[in-house]
Amino acid sequence: MQFTTLFPTALFIVVTFFFLSWLRRKPLPPGPRGWPVIGNLLMMDQLTHRGLARLSEKYGGIIHLKMGFRHTIAVSSPEMAKQVLQIQDNIFSDRPPTIAITYLTYDRVDMAFGDYGPFWRQMRKLSVTKLFSRNRAESWSSVRDEVDAMVNLIAMNSGSPVDLGEQVFGLTHDIIYRAAFGSISAEGKQVFVGILQEYTKLFSAFNVADFIPWLGFIDPAGLNTRLPAARSALDRFIDKIIDEHLEKEKKIGDRDMVDEMLAFYSDHEIQNDSNDLQGPVRLTRNNIKAIIMDIMFGGTETVASAIEWAMAELMHTPEAMKRVQQELVDVVGLDRRVEESDLEKLPYFKCVIKETLRLHPPIPVALHQSSKATMIGDYHIPKGTRVMINIYAINRDKRTWQDPDVFDPSRFLHEKSPDFRGSNYEFLPFGSGRRSCPGMQLGLYTLEMAVARLLHCFTWQLPAGMKPSEIDMSDVFGLTAPKASRLVAVPTPRLSCPMY
Ligand code: HEM
């Protein structure tokens, strides 16, 4: 056959093939129509837990948005969450790499932001067995000591309004700072909290280059200078701590999280795509710094916001407050402090904790990414699609929960009520599957000890005749969803034993 006839025939076959596969391709999930090039970028301010919940009422449990060049889906029903977190967990366990995250985590050499793979599995194993394990008694004792210190401080100010929000955010910073670095230097903590706050702002800042890469020169938030400044501040701070730790050998019982990681320290740069799962774990300075930031992000705002929400919901619902405080009197009495061993004997208190995590999941939207193209139901999900799992919307799904927006701890008294350990997809405060929270035990312990002691040691009143219905119950959306305004209340001691 001559070239002049061969070429058009081949071209016809190729074009027909692509046209037919395009026709056969399944549709993307439903969602609002976007504009050419920018897609749905103008809806950016609606992509909060509440905004996405509203969109899902209109379009269903899975919706598609095109953010610039990026396919994005939002999952807001238990059935769709099960698809992503269990049935196709192997495909949906990557994390979306934004420019800020990649830079601030030294190219994602940590656990929380790294993609699923052999390196991530090694980091996860190290975290679960060495850092967050119940066997690391030091972390658990730092929780008890710091909760006691907070209660003592509040007792000294009894009768006057206390900014409970500020107290509990300070508490979780102290706990994690001490568990990570072994000390509680006030000056060091202040510098570190400053770095942490800037990291939080940078992680959640909108950067148009994440969606349309050639628009990177538009930088209204000044990210191009703020990112290097934030990372250098962290380098200066943690390098000094690592050097100090390397100089001092510590006994097993005195080891903090940095000591635990330094046991795997290597000066040589390692490949984070290494397939060598059998070989020993080796950590560079950058790994250690990035993992410390995971622990700080994972363990501070999440727990603090849950403690503040529990207290706010109880003050907003006086019958629930009365019932939980009566249970503490009946089970523990008023002549000693509530201890860890009492917690299992406090069924209503446990329900208060669950109901708080249902209404106010500390991470309202979990972010994942697909590693290859797949199908969910009849919908096509392209490779590299960003997935927003709307835990907030799932925990308030009308089909599962009666009066979903009402704070009613007794709904969890029923034997068959869902549990939060990851196998009930209608209640997911800690996520589920491979990327679920590795710090759940430590987080729950802190949350329960702090709330139990605040409720047992004091009665709480609102300041200056304020009514429960006047408490501001709105939240702000970021990596977590804390109360928009701090909870202020007046404590009166109620135990007969000395408080400080
Ligand atoms: C009430 C307390 C807490 C809640 C509700 C919570 C919730 C969550 C959720 C929803 C995720 C994401 C799951 C997903 O992407 O599917 C997560 C991940 C994570 N959490 Fe927690 N968390 C809490 C406390 C903690 C604590 C105390 C730590 C550490 C000290 C921690 C460390 C982490 C880390 C490192 C990840 C990332 C895991 C990975 O990507 O593999 N969390 N947490």
Boltz pocket constraint, residues with backbone or C-beta under 6 A from the ligand:
constraints:
  - pocket:
      binder: B
      contacts: [[A, 111], [A, 112], [A, 113], [A, 114], [A, 124], [A, 132], [A, 294], [A, 295], [A, 296], [A, 298], [A, 299], [A, 300], [A, 302], [A, 303], [A, 306], [A, 361], [A, 362], [A, 363], [A, 366], [A, 367], [A, 428], [A, 429], [A, 430], [A, 431], [A, 432], [A, 434], [A, 435], [A, 436], [A, 437], [A, 438], [A, 439], [A, 440], [A, 442], [A, 443], [A, 444], [A, 447]]
      max_distance: 6.0
